[in-house]
Amino acid sequence: MQREHLINKLIKENTQLNEELNLLKLNLKDKKTKQTRSIPIRFYLNDKIIRLVKRCIEKLKEKDPISGWFVYLLSITGCRGVE
């Protein structure tokens, strides 16, 4: 009798935990879809801005060679934020 009662109790607890797990998974999926919507629009540089950035890098290399070369390396590797 006690075993049956214990087994029934464990089965009920298992089903409750499965339901909670399913709810948590659904909430997690909702959060993922909301995050993908908030991706910012890509910003592409035009030729005028590229020339301006290159000029600024050359001036920076003249004033502070170490920082200038560092920014130059970032720019040729395509690192965002150089501009």
C-alpha positions in Angstrom: 0.0 0.0 0.0 2.8 2.4 0.9 4.7 1.6 -2.2 1.7 2.3 -4.4 1.1 5.5 -2.6 4.8 6.5 -3.0 4.8 5.5 -6.7 1.6 7.5 -7.4 3.1 10.5 -5.6 6.3 10.3 -7.6 4.3 10.0 -10.9 2.3 13.1 -10.0 5.4 15.0 -9.1 7.1 13.9 -12.3 4.2 15.2 -14.4 4.2 18.5 -12.6 7.9 18.9 -13.2 7.5 18.1 -16.9 4.8 20.7 -17.2 7.0 23.3 -15.5 9.9 22.4 -17.8 7.7 22.8 -20.9 6.6 26.2 -19.7 10.2 27.3 -19.0 11.2 26.1 -22.5 8.4 28.1 -24.1 9.4 31.2 -22.2 13.0 30.7 -23.3 12.0 30.4 -26.9 10.0 33.6 -26.6 13.0 35.4 -25.2 15.2 34.2 -28.1 12.8 35.5 -30.7 12.6 38.8 -29.0 16.4 39.2 -28.9 16.7 38.4 -32.6 14.3 41.2 -33.4 16.4 43.8 -31.5 19.5 43.3 -33.7 20.5 46.8 -34.9 20.6 47.7 -38.6 24.0 47.4 -40.2 25.8 50.6 -40.9 27.8 50.6 -44.1 30.5 53.2 -44.7 30.4 55.2 -48.0 33.5 56.3 -49.9 33.6 59.8 -48.4 33.6 58.6 -44.9 36.2 55.9 -45.7 38.6 58.6 -47.1 37.9 60.8 -44.0 38.8 57.9 -41.7 42.0 57.2 -43.6 43.0 60.8 -43.4 42.3 60.9 -39.6 44.4 57.7 -39.2 47.3 59.3 -41.0 47.1 62.4 -38.8 47.0 60.2 -35.7 50.0 58.2 -36.9 51.9 61.5 -37.2 50.9 62.8 -33.8 51.0 59.5 -31.8 52.7 56.7 -33.8 51.8 53.9 -31.5 48.1 54.7 -31.3 48.0 55.6 -35.0 49.4 52.2 -36.0 47.1 50.4 -33.6 44.0 52.2 -35.2 45.5 51.5 -38.6 45.7 47.8 -37.8 42.1 47.8 -36.5 40.9 49.5 -39.7 42.6 47.0 -42.1 41.3 44.0 -40.2 37.7 45.4 -40.5 37.1 46.1 -36.9 34.0 48.1 -36.3 34.3 51.3 -34.2 37.4 52.5 -35.9 35.5 55.3 -37.6 
